[in-house]
Amino acid sequence: MLRGGRTMNMMRYTIIDTHGTASFVGPCDALRPLLIGCVGGAASLEDLLRAAERAGARNLIEPVTSALAVFDEHNAYGNYQAIHGALEHLRPHEVPPFRVVDDRTRQASLQAVKAGAIIFNLSRRRIVQIQNTFSDVQRMGIQARRLQRAGWQILP
């Protein structure tokens, strides 16, 4: 993502729901809308992305879900050469959205990109900040209190 010749602030978001785990790189300013989606009770990746867009995030659901559909086509039946090749040859912020299907993709889903990496575990209502130089969720005041009142744990 380039704007004015400079790479925008971005971070890795990894979402765990009852269907599995998906990971994507997105703009840092999507963090607050994603948190609002958590407060609203999003139970799946798609629910969370829709809620985030309603809360002001731009251009999340279509690019992420479309890229995951392509991932599913190219990485079917246990043949993960396509995602392994992308992880090997692309810079971390260039890797398209992917599903966690093995140890290699799990490691990539935990790798910070630019401003950091955050895991949203929708099933367990946990937010894990692996690295977050953008905006510490625990220090977001009212947003952090809303998450905690909704039953979320925020881990450093």
C-alpha positions as CSV (number, residue, x, y, z in Angstrom):
1,M,0.0,0.0,0.0
2,L,1.6,3.2,-1.1
3,R,0.6,6.7,-0.7
4,G,2.7,9.6,-1.9
5,G,5.6,7.2,-2.6
6,R,5.8,6.1,1.1
7,T,4.6,2.9,2.6
8,M,1.6,3.5,4.9
9,N,1.6,2.3,8.5
10,M,0.4,-1.2,8.6
11,M,0.3,-4.2,10.9
12,R,-0.5,-7.9,10.8
13,Y,-4.0,-8.9,12.1
14,T,-4.6,-12.6,12.8
15,I,-8.2,-13.6,13.5
16,I,-9.1,-16.9,15.2
17,D,-12.7,-18.0,15.0
18,T,-14.5,-21.4,15.2
19,H,-13.7,-22.0,11.5
20,G,-9.9,-21.6,11.9
21,T,-7.3,-18.8,11.7
22,A,-6.8,-16.2,9.0
23,S,-4.1,-13.6,8.8
24,F,-3.7,-10.4,6.8
25,V,-1.8,-7.2,6.7
26,G,-3.9,-4.0,7.0
27,P,-3.7,-0.4,7.8
28,C,-3.0,0.6,11.4
29,D,-6.1,2.8,11.5
30,A,-8.2,-0.4,11.1
31,L,-7.3,-1.3,14.7
32,R,-9.9,0.8,16.5
33,P,-12.8,-0.3,14.1
34,L,-11.7,-4.0,14.6
35,L,-11.9,-3.4,18.4
36,I,-15.3,-1.9,18.0
37,G,-16.3,-5.1,16.2
38,C,-15.1,-7.1,19.1
39,V,-17.1,-5.1,21.6
40,G,-20.1,-5.6,19.3
41,G,-19.8,-9.4,19.6
42,A,-18.4,-10.4,16.2
43,A,-18.1,-14.2,16.2
44,S,-16.4,-14.8,12.9
45,L,-13.8,-13.2,10.6
46,E,-16.5,-12.0,8.3
47,D,-18.6,-10.6,11.1
48,L,-15.6,-8.8,12.5
49,L,-14.6,-7.3,9.1
50,R,-18.2,-6.1,8.4
51,A,-18.4,-4.5,11.9
52,A,-15.1,-2.8,11.4
53,E,-16.2,-1.4,8.1
54,R,-19.4,-0.1,9.7
55,A,-17.2,1.5,12.4
56,G,-15.1,3.3,9.8
57,A,-12.5,0.9,8.5
58,R,-12.1,1.2,4.8
59,N,-11.7,-1.5,2.3
60,L,-11.3,-4.5,4.5
61,I,-14.0,-7.1,3.9
62,E,-13.8,-7.4,0.1
63,P,-10.0,-7.5,-0.3
64,V,-9.5,-9.9,2.6
65,T,-12.3,-12.3,1.8
66,S,-11.4,-12.3,-2.0
67,A,-7.8,-13.0,-1.2
68,L,-8.8,-15.9,1.1
69,A,-11.0,-17.3,-1.6
70,V,-7.9,-17.3,-3.9
71,F,-5.9,-18.8,-1.1
72,D,-8.4,-21.6,-0.8
73,E,-8.2,-22.3,-4.6
74,H,-4.4,-22.3,-4.7
75,N,-3.7,-24.2,-1.5
76,A,-6.2,-27.1,-1.7
77,Y,-5.9,-30.7,-0.6
78,G,-2.8,-30.2,1.6
79,N,-0.7,-28.7,-1.2
80,Y,0.6,-25.5,0.3
81,Q,3.3,-24.7,-2.2
82,A,1.6,-21.5,-3.2
83,I,1.5,-19.9,0.3
84,H,5.0,-21.3,1.1
85,G,6.3,-19.7,-2.0
86,A,4.7,-16.4,-1.1
87,L,6.1,-16.5,2.4
88,E,9.6,-17.3,1.0
89,H,9.7,-14.7,-1.8
90,L,7.6,-11.8,-0.7
91,R,8.4,-9.2,1.9
92,P,6.1,-9.7,5.0
93,H,3.9,-6.7,4.2
94,E,3.4,-8.0,0.6
95,V,2.1,-11.5,1.6
96,P,-1.6,-11.7,0.7
97,P,-4.1,-12.8,3.3
98,F,-3.8,-16.5,4.2
99,R,-5.2,-19.2,6.4
100,V,-3.1,-20.9,9.0
101,V,-2.8,-24.4,7.7
102,D,0.6,-25.6,9.1
103,D,3.5,-24.6,11.3
104,R,5.0,-22.4,8.6
105,T,1.8,-20.3,8.1
106,R,1.3,-20.2,11.9
107,Q,4.8,-18.7,12.3
108,A,4.0,-16.2,9.6
109,S,0.7,-15.3,11.3
110,L,2.7,-14.3,14.4
111,Q,5.3,-12.2,12.6
112,A,5.0,-8.5,13.2
113,V,4.7,-6.3,10.1
114,K,5.8,-2.7,10.3
115,A,3.9,-1.4,13.4
116,G,3.2,-4.8,14.8
117,A,1.0,-7.9,15.0
118,I,-2.2,-8.4,16.9
119,I,-4.2,-11.6,17.4
120,F,-8.0,-11.5,17.8
121,N,-9.2,-14.8,19.3
122,L,-13.0,-14.3,18.8
123,S,-13.9,-17.7,20.4
124,R,-12.0,-17.0,23.6
125,R,-12.5,-13.2,23.6
126,R,-8.8,-12.5,23.8
127,I,-6.7,-9.9,22.1
128,V,-3.0,-10.5,22.1
129,Q,-0.6,-7.7,21.2
130,I,2.5,-9.5,20.0
131,Q,4.0,-6.2,19.0
132,N,2.1,-2.9,18.8
133,T,3.9,0.3,18.2
134,F,0.8,2.0,16.8
135,S,-1.5,2.3,19.7
136,D,-1.5,0.1,22.8
137,V,-5.0,-1.4,23.2
138,Q,-4.7,-1.4,27.0
139,R,-4.1,2.4,26.9
140,M,-7.0,3.2,24.7
141,G,-9.1,4.4,27.6
142,I,-12.8,4.0,27.0
143,Q,-12.2,1.5,24.2
144,A,-10.3,-0.8,26.5
145,R,-12.9,-0.5,29.2
146,R,-15.7,-1.4,26.7
147,L,-13.7,-4.5,25.7
148,Q,-13.2,-5.5,29.3
149,R,-16.9,-5.0,30.1
150,A,-17.8,-7.1,27.1
151,G,-15.7,-10.0,28.5
152,W,-12.5,-9.5,26.5
153,Q,-9.0,-10.0,27.9
154,I,-6.3,-7.8,26.5
155,L,-2.8,-9.3,26.7
156,P,0.4,-7.4,26.1
